[in-house]
């Protein structure tokens, strides 16, 4: 049976085409069937009046962790899906450090089968090296041929330059792409926050920004002799932005991302050793934060991610140095990103492009756009409604958000995946 | 208002950062009185009678723990010591569980040392009693800075406008951080002297001048505060050798010659003789205040225990 849904009175926002009009969008089963100022809908179409609310492609989050060691894997996936849906995210790119580690084809299948009943789409990002050990490359060719072309060691940096060089060469033959975590281990191993005055004041070991930039510079030097696609997972400092900019100008196939916390917070969020602000890479200085926003505006940084990483309370209720790094973020990806619209840093379409069509392009997906024939993955949101972020109201099982109590403007009202509503805000 | 019943506006003593000049002066003035009491044959008062003080040490310590123990006992408190080697910490209990357990025993004072910066603050949020930081990681060691200040003030008559050089391993030192804060609040001029690898990033923004050359840094100083080289906190390669370190940054009479003639030598202990300080300098009773610092330690800690229990004892009116 064919099912039509007509979304009328919508502010249609499609960053890929620059579309920003008051209009209507019709879905037919799992695809977008028509959109425009006025579209003809069949008589049996379900009609939803959005009353001027925004409608954009569902968000695509390139950095999401699902595995909490010891917790029920399946439940974890389902809960991650629920949190994604509540955040307007219709596709999550799963980092490979789950249990088991996604480093071979059978484990990809295991994950995808477990994710079948999830509310949103799960795309595994397999490991670059076996067991994430940075020693031997995984079956990059086989996995690429099966359609999984984006590889990452997620929270580990591939330290060995010779191996990295071989990986770039090998991966380029399969049009595979490597997502690198930028953190030179010898500079970051003992650190737990940004190096500088505040770290000195708090007596915490620091991680200099050079730990990030050095890896980036090395990788770009190695990339120059291959044609490998490369994505710098999280940029946090001004020095790295310069490096990415130069690499793009050289014509290398490089893209870059940034996580929401690095856009919204600086190192002072740590205050009195708040472990919910411990991240890898760490929150940086205010100058670096502003530089990163500027790089987003200039298109040097392509993607905004949540870096969603559920941590159980016990791993956070310890002294800062011993706490696990990581925060949840699926439910604060859009609303906190919208701050940059409300404070005039970026245009609305510009922000949305980093959350939809850009990650879609990098990941090779047909979603992330409002286009006839594209998947009906949609995010409907109220752009202006103000409220405070309340962890207790979040869907995520773990509440390790760094935005507790933060005032924001903008709320996801409805999320649609493949034409089916998977989330609806209940006031 | 006399200092015997003046209120103290803090529940805990977690660091020097956050105290003001008046409060520091209040602690030092009171400590002066306890110095006199401690020099009498009968050193005991019943101020804290019936109160329980627990010394909770997650990191080895002899002198600080003993100093707090003596301070508590001389004020009449029941003092219990708990250290990691005998406690359930070894059995994997978390810091917060330990805090809750101890809290249920209704202590009035918790003296805590921990090897992680911020750990004492974390613990203080989970208990109802007063918490005294006896050193947390590389963060703060407030009573050490206070006893140093008392020592200086009694010798020099003031803290303001003195030039104080803090020398050696600043990076790994909570003593240095607390002292930088306190001396700045009290209007002294602070210099940090050490190899660049042992001066932490951004230290100049804490209110200190940085010197990598000892002779330049010591010039015309009133106070020379030496720090212990904390090799146990170093993960490789901060300086080439102890020989080189002592030669360039160890305090001996030659280097001391550029400081003021009556410059006072201090060290928080325990000393590494022949590493950061020459044995002869350390033992020079005319120059060194190292033994005096230990004496002042007990008095300062008595003052802190007194002040932090005032609200509870109902004397702060």
Interface residues (C-beta under 8 A of the other chain):
Chain A: X190 X195 X196 X197 X198 X199 X200 X201 X202 X203 X204 X205 X206 X208 X272 X273 X314 X317 X318 X319 X320 X321 X322
Chain B: X17 X94 X95 X96 X114 X116 X117 X118 X119 X121 X122 X136 X137 X138 X139 X140 X174 X177 X200 X201 X202 X203 X205 X206 X235
